[in-house]
Amino acid sequence: MGMIATDQFRAAMARFPGAVTIVPARSSEGERRGIAATAVCSVTADPPSVLVCLNVATGTCAAVEATGRFAVNLLSETQTGLALRFAGQAGVSGTDKFAEGDWEAEDDLPILRDAPVTLACEVSQSLSAGTHRIFIGRITGIAHGEGAALLYEQSRFRSLAAKDSA
């Protein structure tokens, strides 16, 4: 097949729907950092673990590397504005992203109170992959909320729709 151009790769990956999350952390100075991410998935149930892929150029990646901790907040279908804010489309960065949303500190990690699911994690492994760093986090806490998950596919936010079985 040969070399794959970046735009071809992005077009193909855009067809894979992803759950929209906010991955926050605290820097070693205690400042909150966070980004919107769809590159989050389960790794194993024993021990309960997830992986997140973070761009090495972000303050969030630096905070996770420095502290070894992060959270994963699954967004609901009503939280598209928050997703855009943490994706940088609202023109805010750093701690200013947290000016919106119902945030609390759980073991010093930024937790979104009204997220359908929140995971608190400690990094158990990490590795570099091009422009990103892959962190495998052992889950140390889980909080359950309400709402259907927000999805992102083909550059659009989407909602889950139940399909009746025939």
Backbone as JSON Lines, residues from 0, in Angstrom:
{"i":0,"aa":"M","n":[0.81,-1.2,0.0],"ca":[0.0,0.0,0.0],"c":[0.85,1.26,0.0]}
{"i":1,"aa":"G","n":[2.05,1.22,0.53],"ca":[2.94,2.37,0.47],"c":[2.69,3.38,1.57]}
{"i":2,"aa":"M","n":[3.23,4.57,1.35],"ca":[3.11,5.66,2.33],"c":[1.7,6.22,2.33]}
{"i":3,"aa":"I","n":[1.22,6.53,3.5],"ca":[-0.11,7.1,3.67],"c":[0.06,8.58,4.01]}
{"i":4,"aa":"A","n":[-0.59,9.44,3.23],"ca":[-0.53,10.88,3.48],"c":[-1.34,11.22,4.73]}
{"i":5,"aa":"T","n":[-0.91,12.26,5.43],"ca":[-1.58,12.68,6.67],"c":[-3.06,12.96,6.44]}
{"i":6,"aa":"D","n":[-3.4,13.63,5.33],"ca":[-4.81,13.94,5.09],"c":[-5.63,12.68,4.83]}
{"i":7,"aa":"Q","n":[-5.04,11.67,4.2],"ca":[-5.74,10.4,4.0],"c":[-5.99,9.72,5.35]}
{"i":8,"aa":"F","n":[-4.98,9.73,6.2],"ca":[-5.11,9.13,7.53],"c":[-6.22,9.83,8.32]}
{"i":9,"aa":"R","n":[-6.19,11.16,8.32],"ca":[-7.21,11.91,9.08],"c":[-8.62,11.65,8.54]}
{"i":10,"aa":"A","n":[-8.76,11.58,7.23],"ca":[-10.08,11.31,6.63],"c":[-10.58,9.92,7.02]}
{"i":11,"aa":"A","n":[-9.68,8.96,7.04],"ca":[-10.08,7.6,7.44],"c":[-10.45,7.55,8.91]}
{"i":12,"aa":"M","n":[-9.65,8.17,9.77],"ca":[-9.91,8.14,11.2],"c":[-11.17,8.92,11.57]}
{"i":13,"aa":"A","n":[-11.54,9.91,10.75],"ca":[-12.75,10.68,11.01],"c":[-14.0,9.81,10.92]}
{"i":14,"aa":"R","n":[-13.9,8.67,10.25],"ca":[-15.03,7.75,10.12],"c":[-15.24,6.9,11.36]}
{"i":15,"aa":"F","n":[-14.24,6.86,12.25],"ca":[-14.33,6.1,13.5],"c":[-14.98,6.99,14.56]}
{"i":16,"aa":"P","n":[-16.22,6.7,14.95],"ca":[-16.84,7.54,15.98],"c":[-16.08,7.37,17.3]}
{"i":17,"aa":"G","n":[-15.93,8.47,18.0],"ca":[-15.25,8.42,19.29],"c":[-16.06,9.11,20.36]}
{"i":18,"aa":"A","n":[-16.02,8.57,21.57],"ca":[-16.66,9.22,22.7],"c":[-15.85,10.48,23.03]}
{"i":19,"aa":"V","n":[-16.54,11.58,23.27],"ca":[-15.88,12.84,23.56],"c":[-15.64,12.94,25.07]}
{"i":20,"aa":"T","n":[-14.39,13.19,25.44],"ca":[-14.03,13.3,26.84],"c":[-13.24,14.59,27.07]}
{"i":21,"aa":"I","n":[-13.16,14.98,28.31],"ca":[-12.19,15.99,28.72],"c":[-11.22,15.27,29.64]}
{"i":22,"aa":"V","n":[-9.94,15.38,29.29],"ca":[-8.87,14.78,30.09],"c":[-8.16,15.92,30.81]}
{"i":23,"aa":"P","n":[-8.43,16.08,32.12],"ca":[-7.75,17.11,32.89],"c":[-6.68,16.53,33.81]}
{"i":24,"aa":"A","n":[-5.8,17.41,34.22],"ca":[-4.75,17.06,35.18],"c":[-4.37,18.34,35.91]}
{"i":25,"aa":"R","n":[-3.57,18.2,36.93],"ca":[-2.99,19.37,37.6],"c":[-1.5,19.37,37.36]}
{"i":26,"aa":"S","n":[-0.96,20.54,37.09],"ca":[0.49,20.66,36.9],"c":[1.18,20.48,38.24]}
{"i":27,"aa":"S","n":[2.49,20.35,38.23],"ca":[3.22,20.22,39.49],"c":[3.11,21.49,40.32]}
{"i":28,"aa":"E","n":[2.72,22.62,39.69],"ca":[2.48,23.87,40.41],"c":[1.04,23.99,40.9]}
{"i":29,"aa":"G","n":[0.21,22.98,40.59],"ca":[-1.18,22.98,41.04],"c":[-2.17,23.6,40.09]}
{"i":30,"aa":"E","n":[-1.72,24.06,38.91],"ca":[-2.64,24.66,37.95],"c":[-3.4,23.58,37.18]}
{"i":31,"aa":"R","n":[-4.69,23.85,36.93],"ca":[-5.5,22.9,36.17],"c":[-5.19,23.02,34.69]}
{"i":32,"aa":"R","n":[-5.09,21.9,34.03],"ca":[-4.92,21.81,32.58],"c":[-5.91,20.77,32.08]}
{"i":33,"aa":"G","n":[-6.32,20.89,30.82],"ca":[-7.24,19.9,30.28],"c":[-7.45,20.07,28.79]}
{"i":34,"aa":"I","n":[-7.76,18.97,28.13],"ca":[-8.06,19.0,26.7],"c":[-9.22,18.08,26.39]}
{"i":35,"aa":"A","n":[-9.92,18.39,25.3],"ca":[-10.94,17.47,24.78],"c":[-10.21,16.37,24.03]}
{"i":36,"aa":"A","n":[-10.67,15.13,24.21],"ca":[-9.99,14.0,23.58],"c":[-10.99,12.91,23.21]}
{"i":37,"aa":"T","n":[-10.76,12.31,22.05],"ca":[-11.51,11.1,21.68],"c":[-10.58,9.89,21.68]}
{"i":38,"aa":"A","n":[-9.27,10.13,21.83],"ca":[-8.29,9.03,21.84],"c":[-8.16,8.48,23.26]}
{"i":39,"aa":"V","n":[-9.24,7.84,23.71],"ca":[-9.34,7.23,25.04],"c":[-9.97,5.87,24.85]}
{"i":40,"aa":"C","n":[-9.41,4.83,25.45],"ca":[-10.05,3.52,25.37],"c":[-9.66,2.64,26.55]}
{"i":41,"aa":"S","n":[-10.47,1.62,26.78],"ca":[-10.17,0.69,27.86],"c":[-8.99,-0.18,27.46]}
{"i":42,"aa":"V","n":[-8.22,-0.62,28.45],"ca":[-7.07,-1.48,28.22],"c":[-7.33,-2.85,28.8]}
{"i":43,"aa":"T","n":[-7.64,-2.9,30.09],"ca":[-7.86,-4.17,30.77],"c":[-8.74,-3.96,32.0]}
{"i":44,"aa":"A","n":[-9.46,-5.0,32.39],"ca":[-10.28,-4.93,33.6],"c":[-9.5,-5.37,34.84]}
{"i":45,"aa":"D","n":[-8.33,-5.98,34.64],"ca":[-7.55,-6.49,35.77],"c":[-6.07,-6.18,35.59]}
{"i":46,"aa":"P","n":[-5.54,-5.07,36.1],"ca":[-6.27,-4.06,36.89],"c":[-7.05,-3.13,35.97]}
{"i":47,"aa":"P","n":[-8.14,-2.54,36.46],"ca":[-8.92,-1.63,35.62],"c":[-8.04,-0.49,35.1]}
{"i":48,"aa":"S","n":[-7.95,-0.39,33.77],"ca":[-7.04,0.59,33.15],"c":[-7.62,1.13,31.86]}
{"i":49,"aa":"V","n":[-7.24,2.38,31.56],"ca":[-7.58,3.03,30.29],"c":[-6.31,3.64,29.73]}
{"i":50,"aa":"L","n":[-6.35,3.95,28.43],"ca":[-5.25,4.7,27.85],"c":[-5.78,5.98,27.26]}
{"i":51,"aa":"V","n":[-4.93,7.01,27.3],"ca":[-5.22,8.28,26.67],"c":[-3.99,8.67,25.84]}
{"i":52,"aa":"C","n":[-4.25,9.3,24.71],"ca":[-3.18,9.8,23.84],"c":[-3.24,11.32,23.87]}
{"i":53,"aa":"L","n":[-2.14,11.94,24.31],"ca":[-2.09,13.4,24.45],"c":[-0.95,13.98,23.61]}
{"i":54,"aa":"N","n":[-1.23,15.07,22.94],"ca":[-0.21,15.75,22.14],"c":[0.87,16.28,23.08]}
{"i":55,"aa":"V","n":[2.12,16.0,22.75],"ca":[3.24,16.4,23.63],"c":[3.39,17.92,23.73]}
{"i":56,"aa":"A","n":[2.79,18.67,22.81],"ca":[2.9,20.12,22.84],"c":[1.93,20.77,23.83]}
{"i":57,"aa":"T","n":[1.06,19.99,24.46],"ca":[0.04,20.56,25.34],"c":[0.5,20.62,26.79]}
{"i":58,"aa":"G","n":[-0.05,21.59,27.51],"ca":[0.2,21.69,28.94],"c":[-0.38,20.52,29.69]}
{"i":59,"aa":"T","n":[-1.44,19.93,29.15],"ca":[-2.04,18.76,29.8],"c":[-1.07,17.6,29.79]}
{"i":60,"aa":"C","n":[-0.44,17.35,28.66],"ca":[0.55,16.27,28.57],"c":[1.68,16.51,29.57]}
{"i":61,"aa":"A","n":[2.17,17.74,29.63],"ca":[3.26,18.07,30.57],"c":[2.83,17.84,32.01]}
{"i":62,"aa":"A","n":[1.57,18.19,32.33],"ca":[1.07,18.0,33.69],"c":[0.97,16.52,34.05]}
{"i":63,"aa":"V","n":[0.5,15.7,33.11],"ca":[0.4,14.26,33.37],"c":[1.79,13.67,33.54]}
{"i":64,"aa":"E","n":[2.72,14.07,32.7],"ca":[4.1,13.58,32.83],"c":[4.71,13.96,34.17]}
{"i":65,"aa":"A","n":[4.43,15.18,34.64],"ca":[5.03,15.67,35.88],"c":[4.42,15.03,37.13]}
{"i":66,"aa":"T","n":[3.1,14.79,37.11],"ca":[2.42,14.32,38.32],"c":[2.05,12.84,38.3]}
{"i":67,"aa":"G","n":[1.96,12.26,37.08],"ca":[1.58,10.85,36.98],"c":[0.11,10.6,37.25]}
{"i":68,"aa":"R","n":[-0.72,11.65,37.1],"ca":[-2.16,11.5,37.37],"c":[-2.98,12.25,36.33]}
{"i":69,"aa":"F","n":[-4.15,11.73,36.04],"ca":[-5.09,12.4,35.14],"c":[-6.49,11.86,35.41]}
{"i":70,"aa":"A","n":[-7.48,12.56,34.87],"ca":[-8.86,12.1,34.95],"c":[-9.4,11.99,33.53]}
{"i":71,"aa":"V","n":[-10.47,11.25,33.38],"ca":[-11.2,11.17,32.13],"c":[-12.66,11.47,32.46]}
{"i":72,"aa":"N","n":[-13.19,12.53,31.87],"ca":[-14.58,12.93,32.07],"c":[-15.33,12.7,30.76]}
{"i":73,"aa":"L","n":[-16.21,11.72,30.71],"ca":[-17.03,11.48,29.53],"c":[-18.07,12.58,29.45]}
{"i":74,"aa":"L","n":[-18.2,13.22,28.29],"ca":[-19.19,14.29,28.12],"c":[-20.52,13.74,27.66]}
{"i":75,"aa":"S","n":[-21.59,14.45,28.05],"ca":[-22.93,14.06,27.61],"c":[-23.29,14.83,26.35]}
{"i":76,"aa":"E","n":[-24.34,14.39,25.7],"ca":[-24.77,15.0,24.45],"c":[-25.21,16.46,24.62]}
{"i":77,"aa":"T","n":[-25.39,16.92,25.84],"ca":[-25.75,18.33,26.08],"c":[-24.52,19.2,26.33]}
{"i":78,"aa":"Q","n":[-23.31,18.64,26.27],"ca":[-22.1,19.38,26.64],"c":[-21.18,19.69,25.45]}
{"i":79,"aa":"T","n":[-21.77,19.93,24.28],"ca":[-20.95,20.25,23.1],"c":[-20.17,21.55,23.29]}
{"i":80,"aa":"G","n":[-20.76,22.54,23.96],"ca":[-20.06,23.8,24.2],"c":[-18.8,23.61,25.02]}
{"i":81,"aa":"L","n":[-18.89,22.75,26.03],"ca":[-17.73,22.46,26.86],"c":[-16.67,21.7,26.06]}
{"i":82,"aa":"A","n":[-17.12,20.81,25.19],"ca":[-16.17,20.08,24.32],"c":[-15.4,21.05,23.43]}
{"i":83,"aa":"L","n":[-16.1,21.99,22.82],"ca":[-15.46,22.98,21.95],"c":[-14.5,23.86,22.74]}
{"i":84,"aa":"R","n":[-14.9,24.23,23.94],"ca":[-14.05,25.06,24.8],"c":[-12.73,24.36,25.09]}
{"i":85,"aa":"F","n":[-12.79,23.07,25.45],"ca":[-11.58,22.33,25.78],"c":[-10.8,21.88,24.54]}
{"i":86,"aa":"A","n":[-11.43,21.99,23.37],"ca":[-10.72,21.72,22.12],"c":[-9.99,22.98,21.64]}
{"i":87,"aa":"G","n":[-10.18,24.09,22.35],"ca":[-9.49,25.33,22.0],"c":[-10.25,26.22,21.05]}
{"i":88,"aa":"Q","n":[-11.47,25.83,20.65],"ca":[-12.21,26.62,19.66],"c":[-12.88,27.84,20.26]}
{"i":89,"aa":"A","n":[-12.89,27.96,21.58],"ca":[-13.5,29.13,22.21],"c":[-12.47,30.23,22.43]}
{"i":90,"aa":"G","n":[-11.23,29.99,22.01],"ca":[-10.18,31.0,22.15],"c":[-9.6,31.12,23.54]}
{"i":91,"aa":"V","n":[-9.88,30.16,24.41],"ca":[-9.32,30.18,25.76],"c":[-8.33,29.03,25.91]}
{"i":92,"aa":"S","n":[-7.42,29.19,26.85],"ca":[-6.42,28.14,27.06],"c":[-6.1,28.05,28.55]}
{"i":93,"aa":"G","n":[-5.32,27.04,28.9],"ca":[-4.87,26.86,30.27],"c":[-6.01,26.76,31.26]}
{"i":94,"aa":"T","n":[-5.83,27.41,32.4],"ca":[-6.83,27.32,33.47],"c":[-8.13,28.03,33.11]}
{"i":95,"aa":"D","n":[-8.11,28.96,32.13],"ca":[-9.32,29.67,31.73],"c":[-10.39,28.73,31.17]}
{"i":96,"aa":"K","n":[-9.99,27.57,30.66],"ca":[-10.97,26.61,30.14],"c":[-11.95,26.17,31.22]}
{"i":97,"aa":"F","n":[-11.51,26.17,32.47],"ca":[-12.32,25.67,33.58],"c":[-13.32,26.69,34.11]}
{"i":98,"aa":"A","n":[-13.39,27.88,33.48],"ca":[-14.34,28.9,33.91],"c":[-15.78,28.48,33.62]}
{"i":99,"aa":"E","n":[-15.96,27.51,32.74],"ca":[-17.29,26.95,32.46],"c":[-17.3,25.49,32.88]}
{"i":100,"aa":"G","n":[-18.47,25.01,33.28],"ca":[-18.61,23.64,33.74],"c":[-18.65,23.58,35.26]}
{"i":101,"aa":"D","n":[-19.23,22.53,35.78],"ca":[-19.38,22.33,37.22],"c":[-18.24,21.44,37.71]}
{"i":102,"aa":"W","n":[-17.11,22.07,38.03],"ca":[-15.88,21.35,38.39],"c":[-15.7,21.25,39.89]}
{"i":103,"aa":"E","n":[-15.14,20.13,40.32],"ca":[-14.73,19.96,41.71],"c":[-13.37,19.26,41.71]}
{"i":104,"aa":"A","n":[-12.7,19.29,42.84],"ca":[-11.42,18.6,42.97],"c":[-11.64,17.3,43.73]}
{"i":105,"aa":"E","n":[-11.27,16.21,43.11],"ca":[-11.34,14.89,43.74],"c":[-9.91,14.36,43.78]}
{"i":106,"aa":"D","n":[-9.37,14.22,44.98],"ca":[-7.96,13.85,45.13],"c":[-7.08,14.77,44.29]}
{"i":107,"aa":"D","n":[-7.46,16.06,44.27],"ca":[-6.74,17.11,43.56],"c":[-6.82,17.01,42.03]}
{"i":108,"aa":"L","n":[-7.67,16.14,41.51],"ca":[-7.9,16.07,40.06],"c":[-9.17,16.82,39.71]}
{"i":109,"aa":"P","n":[-9.19,17.58,38.6],"ca":[-10.42,18.26,38.18],"c":[-11.45,17.25,37.67]}
{"i":110,"aa":"I","n":[-12.59,17.23,38.34],"ca":[-13.67,16.3,38.03],"c":[-14.91,17.09,37.64]}
{"i":111,"aa":"L","n":[-15.54,16.73,36.53],"ca":[-16.75,17.37,36.06],"c":[-17.95,16.7,36.75]}
{"i":112,"aa":"R","n":[-18.62,17.43,37.63],"ca":[-19.69,16.84,38.46],"c":[-20.83,16.23,37.65]}
{"i":113,"aa":"D","n":[-21.17,16.83,36.5],"ca":[-22.32,16.35,35.75],"c":[-21.93,15.5,34.53]}
{"i":114,"aa":"A","n":[-20.75,14.91,34.58],"ca":[-20.33,13.98,33.51],"c":[-21.04,12.64,33.69]}
{"i":115,"aa":"P","n":[-21.4,11.96,32.61],"ca":[-22.0,10.63,32.73],"c":[-21.1,9.63,33.46]}
{"i":116,"aa":"V","n":[-19.8,9.73,33.24],"ca":[-18.81,8.88,33.92],"c":[-17.52,9.67,34.06]}
{"i":117,"aa":"T","n":[-16.89,9.53,35.2],"ca":[-15.58,10.13,35.44],"c":[-14.65,9.06,36.0]}
{"i":118,"aa":"L","n":[-13.43,9.05,35.49],"ca":[-12.4,8.12,35.96],"c":[-11.22,8.91,36.49]}
{"i":119,"aa":"A","n":[-10.74,8.56,37.67],"ca":[-9.49,9.11,38.21],"c":[-8.43,8.05,37.97]}
{"i":120,"aa":"C","n":[-7.25,8.47,37.48],"ca":[-6.23,7.5,37.07],"c":[-4.84,7.88,37.55]}
{"i":121,"aa":"E","n":[-4.03,6.85,37.79],"ca":[-2.61,7.0,38.05],"c":[-1.87,6.33,36.9]}
{"i":122,"aa":"V","n":[-0.88,7.01,36.35],"ca":[-0.13,6.48,35.21],"c":[0.65,5.23,35.65]}
{"i":123,"aa":"S","n":[0.43,4.14,34.93],"ca":[1.19,2.92,35.2],"c":[2.26,2.69,34.14]}
{"i":124,"aa":"Q","n":[2.03,3.21,32.92],"ca":[2.99,3.1,31.83],"c":[2.79,4.27,30.88]}
{"i":125,"aa":"S","n":[3.85,4.6,30.14],"ca":[3.71,5.61,29.09],"c":[4.75,5.34,28.01]}
{"i":126,"aa":"L","n":[4.43,5.8,26.81],"ca":[5.37,5.66,25.71],"c":[5.11,6.75,24.68]}
{"i":127,"aa":"S","n":[6.13,7.07,23.92],"ca":[6.02,8.09,22.89],"c":[5.59,7.47,21.57]}
{"i":128,"aa":"A","n":[4.76,8.2,20.82],"ca":[4.32,7.77,19.5],"c":[4.18,9.01,18.64]}
{"i":129,"aa":"G","n":[5.22,9.37,17.93],"ca":[5.19,10.55,17.05],"c":[4.96,11.81,17.86]}
{"i":130,"aa":"T","n":[3.9,12.55,17.52],"ca":[3.59,13.82,18.17],"c":[2.85,13.64,19.5]}
{"i":131,"aa":"H","n":[2.57,12.4,19.87],"ca":[1.76,12.14,21.05],"c":[2.48,11.26,22.08]}
{"i":132,"aa":"R","n":[1.96,11.31,23.28],"ca":[2.41,10.44,24.35],"c":[1.21,9.61,24.77]}
{"i":133,"aa":"I","n":[1.41,8.32,24.89],"ca":[0.35,7.4,25.29],"c":[0.55,7.1,26.78]}
{"i":134,"aa":"F","n":[-0.5,7.39,27.55],"ca":[-0.47,7.11,28.98],"c":[-1.47,6.01,29.29]}
{"i":135,"aa":"I","n":[-1.02,4.97,29.96],"ca":[-1.93,3.95,30.47],"c":[-2.14,4.27,31.94]}
{"i":136,"aa":"G","n":[-3.4,4.46,32.29],"ca":[-3.72,4.84,33.66],"c":[-4.5,3.75,34.38]}
{"i":137,"aa":"R","n":[-4.02,3.4,35.57],"ca":[-4.75,2.48,36.44],"c":[-5.85,3.3,37.1]}
{"i":138,"aa":"I","n":[-7.08,2.84,36.98],"ca":[-8.22,3.59,37.51],"c":[-8.25,3.46,39.03]}
{"i":139,"aa":"T","n":[-8.27,4.61,39.71],"ca":[-8.3,4.63,41.17],"c":[-9.64,5.09,41.71]}
{"i":140,"aa":"G","n":[-10.51,5.61,40.84],"ca":[-11.83,6.06,41.27],"c":[-12.76,6.19,40.08]}
{"i":141,"aa":"I","n":[-14.03,5.89,40.31],"ca":[-15.06,6.0,39.26],"c":[-16.27,6.7,39.86]}
{"i":142,"aa":"A","n":[-16.83,7.67,39.13],"ca":[-18.07,8.33,39.52],"c":[-19.05,8.21,38.36]}
{"i":143,"aa":"H","n":[-20.28,7.84,38.67],"ca":[-21.31,7.69,37.65],"c":[-22.31,8.84,37.76]}
{"i":144,"aa":"G","n":[-22.72,9.36,36.59],"ca":[-23.72,10.42,36.53],"c":[-24.82,10.02,35.57]}
{"i":145,"aa":"E","n":[-25.45,11.02,35.0],"ca":[-26.57,10.81,34.08],"c":[-26.23,11.3,32.69]}
{"i":146,"aa":"G","n":[-27.02,10.88,31.71],"ca":[-26.9,11.4,30.35],"c":[-26.26,10.43,29.38]}
{"i":147,"aa":"A","n":[-26.63,10.59,28.13],"ca":[-26.06,9.77,27.05],"c":[-24.75,10.39,26.59]}
{"i":148,"aa":"A","n":[-23.83,9.55,26.14],"ca":[-22.5,9.99,25.73],"c":[-22.56,10.84,24.46]}
{"i":149,"aa":"L","n":[-21.68,11.84,24.41],"ca":[-21.48,12.66,23.22],"c":[-20.45,11.96,22.34]}
{"i":150,"aa":"L","n":[-20.74,11.85,21.04],"ca":[-19.82,11.23,20.09],"c":[-19.34,12.25,19.09]}
{"i":151,"aa":"Y","n":[-18.21,11.94,18.45],"ca":[-17.65,12.79,17.41],"c":[-17.27,11.9,16.23]}
{"i":152,"aa":"E","n":[-17.8,12.24,15.05],"ca":[-17.53,11.44,13.85],"c":[-17.69,12.34,12.63]}
{"i":153,"aa":"Q","n":[-16.77,12.23,11.69],"ca":[-16.76,13.03,10.47],"c":[-16.89,14.53,10.77]}
{"i":154,"aa":"S","n":[-16.1,14.99,11.75],"ca":[-16.02,16.4,12.13],"c":[-17.34,16.96,12.65]}
{"i":155,"aa":"R","n":[-18.19,16.1,13.2],"ca":[-19.48,16.54,13.75],"c":[-19.75,15.84,15.06]}
{"i":156,"aa":"F","n":[-20.4,16.56,15.98],"ca":[-20.87,15.93,17.21],"c":[-22.12,15.13,16.89]}
{"i":157,"aa":"R","n":[-22.25,14.0,17.55],"ca":[-23.38,13.11,17.31],"c":[-23.9,12.59,18.64]}
{"i":158,"aa":"S","n":[-25.14,12.1,18.61],"ca":[-25.74,11.48,19.79],"c":[-26.04,10.03,19.49]}
{"i":159,"aa":"L","n":[-26.04,9.24,20.53],"ca":[-26.43,7.84,20.38],"c":[-27.94,7.77,20.18]}
{"i":160,"aa":"A","n":[-28.38,6.92,19.31],"ca":[-29.8,6.69,19.12],"c":[-30.06,5.19,19.24]}
{"i":161,"aa":"A","n":[-31.01,4.85,20.08],"ca":[-31.34,3.43,20.25],"c":[-31.99,2.91,18.97]}
{"i":162,"aa":"K","n":[-31.58,1.73,18.58],"ca":[-32.15,1.11,17.38],"c":[-32.96,-0.11,17.84]}
{"i":163,"aa":"D","n":[-34.24,-0.09,17.46],"ca":[-35.1,-1.21,17.85],"c":[-34.66,-2.46,17.08]}
{"i":164,"aa":"S","n":[-34.57,-3.57,17.79],"ca":[-34.22,-4.82,17.11],"c":[-35.46,-5.41,16.47]}
{"i":165,"aa":"A","n":[-35.27,-6.0,15.3],"ca":[-36.4,-6.55,14.55],"c":[-36.76,-7.94,15.01]}
